[in-house]
């Protein structure tokens, strides 16, 4: 479970950090509507890693079945790392 959380969590962290950072940099040049769309797209891409992480955990580790508790733990771990990436980009 830890390897799946780390693998997809790092992908989510990088996606959130890069896309939110690009949005902040381009917001100086673009109108607010365009940068808002790009910002929301970055959040959706970063948090979509939750779905892919739980699916990978179900398929590769558990052989096609996953309990609600395990899926919840994997999802919370991945979302925590993705949220950290967005928070770091926002602080910068």
N, C-alpha and C positions, 0 to 999 in steps of 0.2 A: 504494500500500500504506500509506503514512504517513497519508493522509487517513482511510482506513478504521480504522486503529489508533487515531488520535486521536479520531475521532467516537464509536466504540463504547467506547473506553477511558475517555473522559470520562463517558459514560453509566454505565459500570460503576463508576467512581470515585464519582460522585454517589450512585448507588444504594447502594453499600457504606457510604459515609459517612453518609447519611441514615438508612438502615434500622438500621445498627449503632448509631448515635447514639441513635435512638429506643429501641432495645432497652436500651441502658445507662440511659437516663432512666427507662424504665418498670420496670426491674428493681428499683427502690427501692420500687415500689408493688405489683408483681405477685409471685406465687409464682415460684420458680426454674424450674419446668416450663414455664410460659407464656412467660417471657422467653427461655428456651432455644429454644423452637419458633420464636419470632419472629426470633431471632438466626440460626438455621440457614436460615430462609426468606430472610432478607436476603443471606446468603452465596450461596445458590442463585440468587437473582435477579441478584445482581451478576456471578456467574460464568457465568450463562446468556448474557450478552452475548458471550462467546467464540463460541458457536454462531452467533448472529445476525451477528456481525462476519465470520466466515469465510464464511458463506453469502452475505452481501452482497458480499464481495470476489470470491467465485466468480462470482456472477451479474452484477454490474455492471462489474467491472474486467476479468475474464478471459474473459467470454463463455461461462460454463457449465462451465469446467474449471479445476482448481487442482491444483498439485503438492503433494506432502506437505510439502516444505520451505517453500513459501510459506505454506501453511496453518499450519504450526508457528510460523513467525515472527509471523504475524498473531495467533494464539492466545496466544503468549507476551507480545506487546506489550499486548494487551488485559488479560490476567490480571495483568500487572505493575501496570497502572494501577488495576485493581479492588482488588488487594491493598494498594496504597498508600492507597486510600480507607478500607479497613477498618482499616489500621494507624493512620492519623491519628485515626479515631474512637476507637480503643482507647487511644491515648495521651492524648487529651483526657479 
